[in-house]
Amino acid sequence: MGQGILVRSFVVPSALVSLALLAPVVEARIGIPKKVKDAVGKSAEQKATPQAPEEPVVFDEVILELNDERIGNVLAACARVAKVSAARPPLVERSDKVGVDRQKLLDKHEEKIREERNKRSEVDMCRSEGYNAARDRKMQEYSQRALSDPALLERYKNVALQYNAAAASGDTVAIQKAQEAMHAEILPSKEDSAKVVQQCGPMPPLSAEEKRLDALDKELASLHEQIRAVDEKIAAEQASSKTGFNREQWGMAVERIQMYLSAKRSKPKDAPRGFTDEEIVAMEKRLEELKSAACW
């Protein structure tokens, strides 16, 4: 009896083991559709890691709620900006062209222009050193004379008094004369200057290429200033009492509107996130106006 029981007790487990071993073979032969496997796996993954609920929008001193009034202000500002910014593209186009002309000039004559400017710089440095040496010598001579020439000290004191009186009365002509009298004793004379120029040689004149480069640089600077002025007007229209936004608030409002429009354009369409129900209603109301606005 005991042996029979033992035999029966082993029969059932061995059958189960055989089925377990055969199961993969059956699956491999029949084949489970891949999309079914993926769906099951995705479902299990979603259950394992559920998506966190979207955080509510928090408004502060920079992020303002885009209600109907504010969206209307943004659209009105965009219309004003479009008028102001109309002057910008021609300025930018002209600036780009001048920049290209300038680069072409440098590509062709840069070495020559550099050499000419170096020569001019050398002459300028020579003259500067000569004038400084002449001034130091005059100051030394004045110091020595002042110790032994009371008349010189008295004359200089009178000139200083004249200068102070002229400055107090606002007499610019008298101020100029007093300054010239004061400088006559300590600054290089015309003869000193002529000697320095003779020693250093004449200043090389500007070449045609240098004149052209200077003209292009001046035009570029003027164009950049005009573009900057237009940009300031645009910024003033965007952030002003008319819109109810400061610059940071305007930038954030535009960014959020762009996010909303981007979600609306996406395929497949994305539900706009990061907006209150009131904001969505307000933007849907003016959606076509927002799409055609010139601010983005």
C-alpha positions, 0 to 999 in steps of 0.5 A: 500500500505504501508503495502504491501511494508513493507512485501516485504521489509522483505521477501528478507533479511530473505531469504538471512539470511536463505541461510547464515545459511544453508551454513555451513551445506552444506559445512559440508555435502559435505566436502571440500577436506583438501588438497584444503583447505591447498593449498588455505591457503598456497597460501594466506599465501605466498601472505601475507608474500612473501619471502625476496630475497636472499642477495648477497654474500659480499666478504671481507678479510676473505670471498674470492670468490671461483673461479676456481684457489682458488678451485684448490688450496684448492684441492691441499692442501687437497691432501698434507694434506692427506699425512701429516695427514696419521701419525696422526691416529696411534698416536691417536690410540696409545695415546688412548690405553696408556690412557686406560692403565693409567686409568686401573692402577689408577683404581687398584692402585690409593689409594696406589699411593696416599699414597706413594706420600703423604709420599714422599711429607711429607719427601720433605716438612720436608727437605725443611723446614730444609734446609730453617732453616739452611740457615736462621741460616747461614745468621744470623751467617754471619751477626753477624761475618761480623760486628766483623770480618774484615778478613771475609769481605775482603775475601768475597769482594775478592771472589766477585771481582773474580766472576765479572772478571770470568763473564766478561771473560766468564770463566765458571769454575772460575764462578763456583768456585767463586759461591761455595766460596760465598755460603760456608758462607751463604748456609747450609753445607754438615753437615747441609744437613746430619742432616736435612736428618737424622731428616726427614728420608729417601725418600721412593723409587718409587714403581713399580706402580708409576714407571709404571704411570710415564712411561705412563705419559711420553709416553702420553706427547710424543704422544701428542707432536707428534700429535700437531706437525702433526696438525701444519704441517696440518695447515701449508699446509692449510694456506700458500703461496701455497694456497693463504689463511691464517687460517681464510680464509681457514676455511671460504673457507672450510665451504662454500664448505661444505655448497655447498656439503651439499645442493647438497646432500640434498633430495629434492635437495636444490638450493645452496644459498650464492654463486655467479654464478661464484662460482657455475660454478667453483664448478660444474666444480670440483664437483666430485673432491670436493666430494672425497677430504679428507679435509671434 
